[in-house]
Amino acid sequence: MEPTPKTVDINTYLPVLVDLAEQGQTVSLTITGNSMSPFLVHGRDQISFRKPEGPLKRGDMALFQRRNGAYIMHRICRVDPEGNYYLVGDGQQDIEGPIVPEQVRGVVIRVCRKGTWLGPGDFWWRFFAGPWLWLRPLRTQLRRAYGLISHIRKKGGSPHGTEGT
């Protein structure tokens, strides 16, 4: 008999994972939320993170804790001269910060995207840590265009099914 998967609220288990990371362990969890889409998708993809071993840099994915206690995993888009971080989700435009280094609880060292584990040297990792960050002001338009193209490809023609008329 197969064990029945159980869903546990993220606020229950994430502090435990953060404690393990602070003790030097590498821990993994399934992504919740859509802020890191299109790179990481809610319920499909996973991340592995550990305690940072030093200052982070642009393109790193950091798990941090907001002042209200919420845990967020986003990508660093800027580090100011004082060492504070400014982060943004891959699916977002708005930058959050400054985040002081003491708020950072972990750095993502690999991700499982569409069932395949990727690390810093892989194409998609580099794309989202580099060009995708530079394209932040155009993300909304790029995602709309991608959605339109995907729709056309699925329908086999125009987005309104009017080819040939």
N, C-alpha and C positions, 0 to 999 in steps of 0.2 A: 504494500500500500504506500502510495506517494505521500510524503508529508505535505500538509497544507501550508502554503506560504502565508506568513503573517505580515501585515503592514503595521509599522510602528511609527508614530509621529516623530518627525525630524527633531523637534524640540526635546524629545525624550532621549534619543540616542546620540545626537551630535555632540553634546557636551562630553559624553563618554569617549567618543572618538578623538575629540580635541585633547582630552587628558592623556590618551594613549600616545598621540603624536608628540605632546610635550614631554613624554617619558622616552622619546626616541624611536617610537614605533612608526612604521609606514602603515597607514590605514586607508581603506577604500569605502566608497559609498556610491549609491545610485543617485544621479542628478534629479533634483526636484526643482520645478519652476522652469520658465522659458527664457530667462534673461541671457543665457549663454548660447541660445540658438542663433545661427544655424550650426555652429560647431558642435555643441552638445545639446541633446534633446531630452526633455523631461521623461523620466521613467525608462528610457532606452539605454542611456550611456552612463558610464561610471568614471569616477576620478580616484586616483590614489594620491594622498598628500602626506607630508611629514612636516616637522618643525623646521622653519627656515634656519639655515646655517650661517646666514649673514644677510647683508642688505639685498633687497630684491631689485629687479630692473624692469624697464619697459618691456611689455610682452609677457611677463610672468603672470600666472594665474595664482591669486592669493585668496585664501579663506580668511576673512576677517570678521570681527565682531563689532557691530555698531554699538553706539553708546546706549541704545535701548535694549541691548542684549541679543538682538537678532544676528544670526550667522549668515554671511553672504560670501559667495565665491564669484569674483569677477577678475578681469584682466587689468593689470597696471598699464595705464596709458601715459603716465608722467610721474617723475620723481622730482620734487622741488629741492632747492639747495640745502634745506634743513633736513632732508631725508624723509619727508612725509610723502605718502602715496596718494595718487588720484587714480581711481579705477572706474571701469565701465564694463558692462556686460556686452558680449559679442552681438547681442540682439538689441542693444540700446544705443541711444545717442547721448543721454545725459551722463555727465561725469560726476562721480561722488568723491568728495575729499575736502579737506585733507584727512587722510587716515594716518595716524601716527604708528610707527613700527610696533608699539606695544599692543595695538589692536589686532595685528596679524597673528593668526593662530596656526596657519599652515601654508605651505607652498605646494602647488600641484606638480607632481613629478612625472605623471603619465595619465593617459585617459584611455578608456575603452569606448571607442566610437564605432557604432554600427557593428559591434562584435569583435573589433580588432584593436589591440592595444597599440597606442602611439606614444612616442616620446618627443623630446625637444628637437631631434634631428629629422623627424618625418615631415613630408610635404605639407599636410594640412595643419600640423602644429605651427610650422613656420609661417604659413599663409595667414592664419588668424592672429599670430603674434606680430606680424609685420604689415603687409599690405592692407589687411582688413582694418587694422588700427588707423592707418592713414586715411582710409576711405570712410571713417566714422561720419563725416558730414553728409555723405551720399548713401548711407545704409538704407534708409527708407526707400529711396528710389530704386536702388539695386535690388532690394528684396521684392519690390513690386514687379520689376522687370523679370526677375527670375520666376516669380509666381505666374506671370502671364505666359512666359515661354513654357513652363512646365504644364500649364493648362492646355496650351496649344498642342504640345507633344502628346499628351494623354488623349486628346480628342482627335488627333490626326489631321489637324488643319487649323482653321482660324478659331479664335477664342469664342466665337458665337455660332460655330457650326454652319457657316454660310459659304464655305468654299464652293466655287462653281456656280454661284448665283450672280 
